Structure formats: structure tokens, C-alpha cells
Amino acid sequence: MSSILSQKLKVALIQITATAVKQDNLQHAKDYILKALKKDPKIDLVALPECFNSPYAVTEFPKYAENIPNGESTKFLSQVAKENNIILIGGSIPELGDDGKIYNTSVTFDRQGKIIGKHRKVHLFDIDIPGGITFKESITLTGGQKATTIDLPEFGTIGEGICYDVRFPELAAVAAREKNAFALVYPGAFNTVTGPLHWHLLARARAVDNQVYVILVSPSRNLNLGYHAYGHSLVVDPNGNIIAEAGEDEEILIAELDPELITKTRAGIPVTVQRRFDIYGDYTKNVKPSAT
Ligand SMILES: NC(=O)CC(=O)C(=O)O
């Protein structure tokens, strides 16, 4: 049986912090990518965290927002991907759209530095936990309008979301079921309130729901910033096992995704072919449930 992932894929997750200086943040990301490749030159794909080039704050997004593909961050990352012959998921950055609105956007590059994917965070992080955390991205950000899948030429298709998007199983299912994605990748900055509550649970749930790999890439925790990121970047296999996990500090996490494990998991517990859409419908295909 052939797998939805065509060959083994080695990934590196770069868990770093951002400062107020965009150029420093870009250089810092590059330094860490080079460090990762020095550690293991066989890395195929590198992923950066959410908002790696700016502080994570609604007041800051407009100040750091830039055009994609003509802004400095996109050009910088394209060059890094090309120079190092890697697939690069560029975390996320505040994007100034052609419509004048600001988005939280991730851009992915192939080994030649060409843009092969762009995801605008669909679900904005608007929450209010009394005594915990209040955050309202929608004060300055606009939500994206589509689910995103990205074809990685040598490997297959991945689905992408950003942070809060991981809480919505529907978005993951569209990528996994409709587009046959072998992995779901989320640059994401949970925090010290919601991280301990749900970070691991959500990653493992999305993996088990869809029998795919799930990758969450967080900024490292920096208590000098207003927003305290959770850290704990991780890779979960299609069985829901955490196969790699970072701590809270800056760190490089390396893991290998194995096509055989997807095939074996799906053969052993064949939920992907046992679904009863006649009973509950299939929102990925607009098939309505039959129940009255
Ligand atoms: N920061 C986010 O977008 C999401 C988050 O922290 C959470 O869902 O919790």
C-alpha cells in the first residue's frame, strides 16, 4: 500500500524568541537555521514559530506589517531557503494586505526559494479568561478566508494553520481528508495559561482524528516580553505519540516523519475508511447528514 507521504522527511523546528528589532529577528532565525543544518545536514524542512519577526502584541502588528511577497522578511526567507537548499515554513509575520488590512500570515518556500504556500490565520485569537488572559487579535488583525494545503514536491501535501487554528478540527479535516495531507503544521504561540491546559491535548487530538503527523512550532518563553509564549514545540506521530518536544528556552528540535507509520496506523485502526457520513454528514465535501 503506498502512503500519502512518499519518503521519509526530516524536519527541524526552530524555537526562538523575538525582540523589538525586526532585522535582528530575521538574522536570529537565519543563525538558528544554519545551526540546525550544522547539527544535521540531512534536514529537508525547517519550520519557524508564529510571529518570529515581531513582538506578539495587537499594538505592534501594524508597526511590523509588510507586503508579501515584496517585504523584507519574505525576501530574506526566500534567500535562506535557496542558499541552504531547504523547504522553509516561515513561521508567521504580520502582513499588510493589498486591501490595507493586516493579517497573521505564514509563507512557505521550496528549495529554490520559490513561494509554494501562504496561509493567513483563519481563526483570530479573541479570548477572555477571567484571572487568566485576555487577548483580542481582531483589534488589529483580519482573519484569512481559506484552508491552506501546500504541495511539497518530493514528499506530498501538508495542511497548515496558525496557532488558534489548531482548536478547530474542521480546518484540519479539510486538509487531511479532502487534500490527503500527511502532516498538519501550526506555527503557534500559546501562552502560560492556555499552554498547560490544551497545547499537547490539541496536537495529539488533531493527530489521532486524522492519523497524520502534527507539528507545533512555538516561540521560546521570554519573560521580558508582554506575552509569555508557552514553548514546548513538538512533533506528534499519527498514533498520537509525542516523538519530539522542546522545553521553554531557545532550542532546535529535529524529528523524522515516516510514511510507513502512517500506513500502519491507518491499517490497524482504519477509521479513515470507516466514517459514516450518511449519519453525520461530511463538512469537507458538503455532504449533509441523513438524520431527521
Ligand atoms: N495565540 C493563539 O493564537 C492561540 C492560543 O494561545 C490558544 O489557543 O490558547
The ligand as a Tripos MOL2 file, in Angstrom:
@<TRIPOS>MOLECULE
LIG
    9     8     1     0     0
SMALL
NO_CHARGES

@<TRIPOS>ATOM
      1 N1         -2.1900   32.6240   20.4450 N.am      1 LIG1
      2 C1         -3.1290   31.9230   19.8030 C.2       1 LIG1
      3 O1         -3.4510   32.1970   18.6770 O.2       1 LIG1
      4 C2         -3.8240   30.7780   20.4320 C.3       1 LIG1
      5 C3         -3.6590   30.4420   21.8480 C.2       1 LIG1
      6 O2         -2.7860   30.9210   22.5660 O.2       1 LIG1
      7 C4         -4.6240   29.4730   22.3720 C.2       1 LIG1
      8 O3         -5.4740   28.9900   21.6060 O.co2     1 LIG1
      9 O4         -4.5880   29.1750   23.5630 O.co2     1 LIG1
@<TRIPOS>BOND
     1     1     2 1
     2     2     3 2
     3     2     4 1
     4     4     5 1
     5     5     6 2
     6     5     7 1
     7     7     8 2
     8     7     9 1
@<TRIPOS>SUBSTRUCTURE
     1 LIG1         1 GROUP 0 **** ****
